[in-house]
Amino acid sequence: MQKTSTPQAARSLQIAQRRPTTTCHLYVVSSRAEQRAESENQLTSNKGLKRKRKSSDMSADNNHITGLTAQINSLLLSKEKELNKREADFDRRVSLYETDNPTMGNDTDIIQLNVGGSQNIAVLRRTLTQFEDSVLAAKFSGRWDDSMEKDRDGNIFIDQNFNNFQKLLDYLRMRMNSPSKQVPEKHRPTPTYSFCSMLEYYSLMPAVYPHTWVGRNFSREEISYGTVVLSTKRVTPTAALAFYDVGAFKKAGVSEFTVEFEKGTKGIVGWVNGTQNKDHVIPQPYKIIPNSIFLNVTERKILGPDTILKENMNIDHIKSATKIVCRHDGKLQYSIEVLDDVFDSSTSQVAEATLVRSSVGSYPVFPFISFIGKVKVSDLKYAIDEL
């Protein structure tokens, strides 16, 4: 006879039957948690590896770029040295040729010219060769007579505007007739863009419109064509300014000039507001001057109109000469470039500033030099595009 189970026994049996299922369920849950933790650990590990690989790749890329940059710089320096060597060799050959063949013509030769295809002119060779370092003098030295372009009648052809070339000849003839070999400023040709462009082509701007540095207590000596030396024996600074806002170049002004401070020379150079210096007042070289930008060679800094633009510059006026190029773009931008090597312009330190004109068409900002010792000034150019 089958026994009948009691309610309590049935309940116990149900509990017993459920236990394996509960154990299995806990085991599954535990297993999933471990898998999730393991997956998270693996993901974290992978991210770490990726970061390390990325960092390693970036480092490798940076090293590669640095290496390429060094190679390019080395190649450029090598090419630059080679080019400088070739230029020096070319200059040496030209110098030797000119020494061996100073001229093949006589000063009294009469040169027949066809100017612009409109008129013929006869002129003495010595009139055209007054300024020995100019392109015009080299052209008519006699070396190139046979190779120059000629018209059907054998006249040397000059491809220039007749009126401009005639003005140049008039000036050269006036200079030849003057005992001092100087032409007063009021008798010089009125500068125009076309006339000055021709002068620049023939390297005659310094001849027709010579450098005029004004000031007190310094001497001026022209040591070569277009190059002057300013010197003083004073122990206090003396000032030299180029006032080109009056007369012929009122609208043009100076666009560029180069100054070389001799070894041991102290001073400042740059563009200084003319309203501050109408009486040749020397600016304080350690102070900022409104509407001005200049280099203090002694203090090794460039000062702008309202702040110091550069300081602790790589120059030493006591041990070596300092070469500076000052530029003006013909508008409002003025700059100072300090060449690290007097004989090599490939490396430099530059600062620029925007300076304000006092009124439309006027240039109150002037080239300015204040110095104790000796400076060489060259390559003075005008903003002829403003004429």
Secondary structure, 3 states (H helix, E strand, C coil): CCCCCCHHHHHHHHHHHHHHHHHHHHHHHHHHHHHHHHHHHHHHHHHHHHHHHHHHHHHHHHHHHHHHHHHHHHHHHHHHHHHHHHHHHHHHHHHHHHHHCCCCCCCCCEEEEEECCCEEEEEEHHHHCCCCCCHHHHHCCCCCHHHCCECCCCCEEECCCHHHHHHHHHHHHHHHHCCCCCCCHHHCCCCCHHHHHHHHHCCCHHHHCCCCCEECCCEEEEEECCEEEEECCCCCCEEEECCCCCHHHCCCCEEEEEEEECCCCEEEEEEEEHHHCCCCCCCCCCCCCCCCEEEECCCCEEECCCCEEECCCCCCCCCCCEEEEEEECCCCEEEEEEEEECCEEEEEEEEEEECCCCCCCCCCEEEEEEEECEEEEEEEEECHHHC
